Amino acid sequence: MSGIQSNLDGQAHWRSALMDNYGTPGLTLVRGEGARVWDADGREYLDLLGGIAVNALGHAHPEVVRAVTEQISTMGHISNLYVNPVAVELAEALLEIAGLGATAGSEANGRVLFVNSGAEANEAALKITRRTGRTKIIACEGAFHGRTMGALSLTGQPSKREPFEPLLPGVVHIPFGDIDALKAVVDSDTAAVVLEPILGEGGVIPAPDGYLQAAREITKQAGAMLVLDEIQTGIARTGVWFAFQRAGVMPDVITLAKGLGGGLPLGAVIGVGETGDLLEPGQHGATFGGSPAGCAAGLAVLRTIARDNLNDHVAALGKDIAAGIEELGHPLVSGVRGAGLLIGITLRDTVAPAVAKAAERAGYLVNPVAPDAIRLAPPLILSHEQAEGFLDALPTALDSTQKGN
């Protein structure tokens, strides 16, 4: 055991034992309950980032704890050489909420592949697109799809890509939301267009109205796939199960992770229709993909969201938070964007890190996702009272960036 006793002690241990790819975090978090966390010095915070949209039900949710405890005490890991009933049940549940479930007299209109993370889900999606015989992929500037080599090739952020080039050839990046640019590059050589419904790491930027519908039509005409990266937007994050349901489209491939596992590493790829049949035995795999414990957590997440009607709660609370921020009328805030509980607060100056630090001092954890934008992705169980507390504290955090503070 490390014997960490304080935030400073945690930083020292981190620097000595871990690689520097994340830098050294400022806080050592040791405990969580619901939407609250505590650091090694005993300070309490309201967690408005949720492990970057991962802790859908917050920390130590009793349903997740119960499901994982029961499963790990029954069977922890069996590999994918044997039927895992929990993975089958979760796959069927995912197809159902995606509108692809089996109906009377017919089979499900899709299939699921389980992996461990969002990057792995996008890697698997890339391999599925190669089964078309085409190799050209269209992705967007500002998009983030992961840091493994294939997923990084899709990521439209040069600072993340350049140190590791050359990457996967054949990926073309275009401006996000530009229908004309999309029409200009999709052709008979295009295997797929890969899109986030909302650019998460890109600054919480929603696709313009009509963009996903246009992408669906353009890809269909070219015989190309539409792959939607719902890693950050899926599993009720925007107030519906999947963001594509808000747009009224059906993609060919859906990638998931983050909130799906309720805090455990779990990702998934949903192949719609015939797309779900493209991978053949031996063409892809993940040793821990679809582990019984992870899938038990995933089932607990889906059941709790449905039971507690969290989609409606998320939709309503997200609107209240956005309206509350706008009603502050603070001169530093230029706008609010996003959907449900994936919210971006845009600023008129590049002071997001300073605002986030001031919010932390006040007991609120937020994310400076861009120099001029703050991201909120709290647990879906966040209460109205907790949100109001943040809105009350936000003006002081914003004011702290002004001269003399």
N, C-alpha and C positions, 0 to 999 in steps of 0.2 A: 504494500500500500504506500501511496505517496506521502501521506500525512499532511496534506495541504490544510492550512489553518486560516488563511486570509486571501483576499484578492491578490495582494502583492506576492504572497507565497505561491499562489497558483500561477501567476505570470512567470515567476522564476523557474518553477518546475517545467512549465510549458516550453520555455526557451531552451532548457537543457535537454529535453527529451524528444521534442517534436520537430519535424522539418518546418522551414519557415515559409511554406507556401501560403499560409493564411495570415502571416504576421503574428503578433502576439495579442490576443484579445485582452480587453481591459477589465472584464468581469469574469469571476469564477462562479458559475451558477451551480448550486448543490441540491436544490429541491424545488419541486413545482406542484401546484395543486390548482386544477382548473386553468384559469387564465393568469394566475399569479405565479411568480418564481421568487426565490430567495438566493442571495449571493453568499459567499463564504464569510462575509462580515456580518451577516444577519439582516441585511437590508432587503426589503420587499419591493418588487416591481410588478407593474401590470405588463404582461407580455403581449405586445401588439405586433409581433413578428411571427410568433408561433413556429420557431425553427425554420423560417422561410416557408410558410404555408404548409408545414408538415403536420403539426399537432392539431388536426381538425377538431378533436374533442378536448383539446387542452392537455394538461399534464395529469397523469395518474387517474384518468377517468375510470370509474369503477367497472364499466362494461368491458373496456379494453383489458384492464388488469385481470378481471375474472376470466375472460376468454383465453388470454395468453397463459395464465396460470394453469387453467384446466388442461389446455392443450400441451404445454410443455411437460406437465406431469403425466401425460398419457403417451405422447410420442412427439419427439422434438424434430427429428430429421430423418428422412428415408431415401433421399435423392429422387430423381425422376425416372428411376427404373421400375417403380411400382406405382399403382394408382393411389393417389393421395385424395381421399374423400373431401377434405376441407378445401383443397384447391379447386376441385370440381364444383363444389357448392359456390365458392366465391366467383368462379368463372361464369357460372350460370346467372348469378346475381348481377354481375357487371353487364352481361348481355341483356338482361331484363331492363335495367335502368337506362341502357343506351338505346332501347327500342328495338333490340335485335333478338329478343327472347323467343323461345319455342312457343308455338301456338297449337291449338288442337289440330292434329293431323299433319303438322309440319315441323321440321327441325328448326333450330335456331339459325338465324341468318348471319352467322359470324362465328369466329373462334378466338380464344384468348391464349396468349403466351405470357407467362409470368417470369419476371426478372427481379433484380434487386434495387434498381435505381432508375432515375429519369434518363441519365446518359445511356445506360444499357438498353432502355426501351427504345431510344432513338437509334442506337446502333442496330438493334434487331429490325426496326422499321426500314433502315437503309438497306439491309440485306434482303428484305422482302421486295423492295423496289427493284433490286438487281435481278430478281426472278422474272421480270418482264423482258429481259434482254436489252433494255435501254440503260444508259448510264448517266444521262444529264439530269441534274437535280436543281431546282430553283428554290432558293431560300431568300430571306430578307435581311437587309442592312439593319443593324440594331438588335436582331434576334439573338436569343440564347437558347441552345439546345443541348449543352453539356460540354465537358472538357476532355472526354476520350477522343481519340483521333478522328473517328468518323463523325461523331456528334460535334466536335470542334470545327470540322470542315463545314458544317451547316451553320455554325454560329457566325453571325454577321457583325462581330466586334473585333476590329483589327488588333487591338492591344492584347487580346487573348489568343489570337491566331498566329500572329507574326513570329513569336519566339519558337514555334514548332513547325513552321513550314519547311518543306512542301507537305501539304495535306492531301486529302482525297481529291483527285482531279474530277473535273466535270461539274463542279458546283458553281452556280451563277447567282450572285447576290443582286437584288433589285431593291428600290425604295419600298418600304412597308406602306401598304394602303394605296398604292398607285396601280389602278386597274389597267391603264394604258401600258405601263411598263411590264405588267404581267402578260398581257396579250402579245407584246412584242417579242418575248423570249420563249414562250411555250410553243413547242413545235412537235413534229413527229418523232424527234429524238428524245423528247423529255420523258423520263421515267416517272417523276413526281414533283409536285410543288409541296413544300413543307412550311407550314405556317403556325404561329402562335395566335390564338384569337385575341389575346392581349399580350403585348410585349411586357414580360415581367421584369427581368433583369435590365431590359432596355429602358425602363423608366415608368412602367405601368401605363402603356399607351394602347388603348383599345383599337381594334381594326375599325376603320370608318364604316358607316352604314352601307350595306350593299357589297362590301369587299369580299366577304366569305362566300356570298351567293355567286358573285362574279367568278371567283376562283373555282368554285364547283363547276360552273358552266364551261369555263375555259378549259379546265383539265378534262372534263368529259368529252368535249369536242375533239381534243387532241389524243384521246385514248391514254391519258396520263393519270396517275393516282393523285388524290388529294390527301395528304398526311397532315393531321392536326395534332400539334403538340399541346396536349391538355394537362401537362405535368403540373403546372401551377394553377390553371383555371378549373381543372376537373374536380369531381367529388364535392359538389355543392359550394365551391368557393365563390361563385358569382351569383348564387341564389337559384341555380338550376343544377341538375346533376352534372351536365357538361355544357360548356359555353357554346358548342355548335348547336345545341338545342335552342338557344336564344336566337340564333340566326336562321333556324329552320332549314338547315342543310344536313346531309349525311356524308361524312368523309369516307374514304376507302380504308384508312388506317387511323387509329386513335392511340396516342401514347399517354401513359399515366404513371404517376409515382406520388411523391410528396404526401398529400393528405390521405392517400389510399391506405397506408399502413398504420395510421394513427400514432406515429412515432417510431414504428419499426420499419426497417428497410424493406420496401416492397414496391415493385414497379410492374406494369402490365402493358401489353400491346394487344389491341383489339383489331383483328382483321375482319372487315365487313364483307359479307357475301363471299364470292370466290377468292377474294384476297386472303381470307383466312385459311385457304387450302394451299397456298403457294409454297410454304416451307415444308420440305419433306424430311423423313427421319434422318437424323444425323447432320442436318444443315444448320442447326443452331441449338444452343443449350446454355444453361446456367446451373451450376451445382446447387446453389441455394435458392434458385428461382422457385417461387411458389411453396416455400417451406410451410409445414403445418402451422407453426407458431405465427409466422407472418400473415398467413391467410386467415387464421383465427382472428387476428387483430383487424384485418380488413373487413371481415364479416361483421365484427362488432361495430366498426365505424359505419358501415352501410345501414345496418339495422337501427342504430341509434339515430342517425340522421333521419331515417324514415319515421321512426316511432315518435321522435320529438319534433317533427315537422321543421327541421332546421333550414331547409331551403327557403321557406317563407320567412323565417326569422332572419336569415342572412340578407335576403333581399330588402326587407324592411329596415333592418339596422344599418345596412350599408347606405341606404338613402338618407337616413337620419344623420349619420356621421358626416356624409358629404354636405348636406344642407347646413349642419351645424358649423362646419369649417367655413363655408361660404358666408354664413351670417355673421361670423366674427368681423368680417370687413377689414382684416388686417392688411396693412399696406405691403407687407412682404409676400403675401400669398397671391399668386396670379391665377390659381384655379384648382379644381379638384377633378380627377378623372379615374376611370376604372369601372368596376361593377361589383356589386355585393360587398364582400369583405376582402377584396383586392383593390386597394385604394392608393392613388398617388396624389400627394399634395405638391403642387408645383409652386416654385418660389421665383421671385423676380431677381434674385442674386444667387451666386454659387456658394451658399452658406449652409447647405443641407447637413454636412458633418457637424457643424457647430450647433445647429438646431437639435440634431439627434443627441448630442452630448448634453445639452441643456435639459432635454426631455428625460434623459437617463438620471440626471441629478435630481429631477423632480419625481422619479419613480416610475418612468414609462420607457419601455424599450421599443424603439422604432428604428427603421433602416434608411440611411441616406443612400438610396439606390442609384442616384445620379447626383452630380454636384448641385443641381438645382431642383431636386425632387426627393421627397420623403415617401417611403413605401410603408403601408400598413397591411399586414396579412395575419390578423389575430386568429385565435381559435374561433371556430364557428359558434361556440357556446358563450362568447362574450356577451355580457349583459348590457342592457341599456344604461344602467347606473354606472357601470365601469366605463362605458363609452363617454358618458357625460362628464365623468371625472377627468378624462383625457382632454375633452374639449375645454373644460375650465382651466386646465394647466397649460394648454397650447399657446395662448397669447404670451405668457411669460417666457416660454422657451423661444418663441419667435423674437421677442423683444431683446433677448440676451445677445443677439448677434449685432445689435446696433452699437455705434461707437460709445465707448465709456463703460460698456458692460463686459 
